Amino acid sequence: MSYEVKLGAVFKKNVKHFKKHFPNVADDVKSVIKRLQEDPHLGDVVPGQKGVRKIRVDNSDMNKGKSGSYRLLYFVIDRPTETLYILMLYAKNQRDKIPTNEVLGVLREEGLL
């Protein structure tokens, strides 16, 4: 089973921002999205954020381990459609956590709340 992927506006803006400093960001994210299409429940559910999940994405332009990686926030709808909404991308070394109200705002913006 392969889920349909929808890229959110905030996510696209995030990738554009990171491309200025990390030219391989799109390829890094694509590999994780392919894995998520096959198993969308790989990431951890973020408490208090309406079922939004997060997963670590290696940054191939930096060799700094987990602190140099990205976090990808996404939302899964299993029924009636199998859809994977890619919401946000952020750098772990720049932001430790995303506030709940910011994530809920992105969900509203994408029409998921």
N, C-alpha and C positions, 0 to 999 in steps of 0.2 A: 504494500500500500504506500502511495506517495502523496503527500499533502500538497495542495496548491499553496504557493508562497505569494504573499502580498507585502510589498515594501512600503512602509509608512513614510510620510513626508519628513518627520523628524529624523528618522533613520537615514534617509537620503542626504539630509543636511549634515548629519554627523559624519558620514563617509566622505562627503566633499571636504569638510573641515580637516579630517585626518589625512586625506590624500596629499595635502600640501607638505606634510612632514614625513609621511609614511607611504611611499608609492605602492606598496603591495597590500594595502588594507583591503581592497576589493577582493583580491584572491584569497586572503586570509579568511574573510567573512564567507565567501562562496563555499569553501570547503566545509565549514560548520553548518551552513544552511543545507547543504546536501545531506549531511548526517541527520539533521533535524527533520528533513522531509521523510526519511525512513523511520525515525523514532523521535517524534516531537516531544516526548516526555523525558528526554535526557537531562534537561536542565532542572535546576532546583526551583521550586515554587517560592516566590518572595512573599513572606508573611504580610498580610494586610493590604495586598495590592491586587485583589480581585482575580487571582489565578495567574498573574503574570509570572513568567519564568525567566531565569537568567542562566547563561552559560558562558564559560570562559572561552575566549578566542585568542590563540597565540598571535603575537605580533612578530612576524618574520623579519621585520626591519630592526628589531631590538632584541638583544640577547640578555634580558634581565629577569627571566623566570616569570613567576606569577604576577609580580608587581608591575612588570612591563607589558602586560597583556591587556586586552580589551575585555569588556563585559557586554554581552548582547542580551537585550531584553526583548522577549517575544511573548505572544499570546496565542493559544491554541483553541480552535473550535473544532470539536470532533463531529458533532451532529448539528444540523442536517448535512453540512458540508464538511469536508476535511480541509481546513484552511489554517495556515500558519502565518500570523501577522508579525512581521519584524518591526519592532517599535523604536528601539534606541540602541546606540552604540556609544560606549564611553570608555575612557582609559582609566584603568585601575589606579595608576599613579597620580591621576588628576582629581578623581572623585572616588571616595570610598563607597558611598551609598547614594542612591538617588532618592530624594524625599518622596513619600507616598503621594502627596498632592501633585507633584510634577508628573509622576507616572499615570495617575488617574486623569490628569489633564490631557495627556497624550492619548489615552484610551478614548476619552470623549471626542477629541479632535478626529480620531479615526472612525468614530461612530460605533464604537464597541461597548459603550456604556449607555 
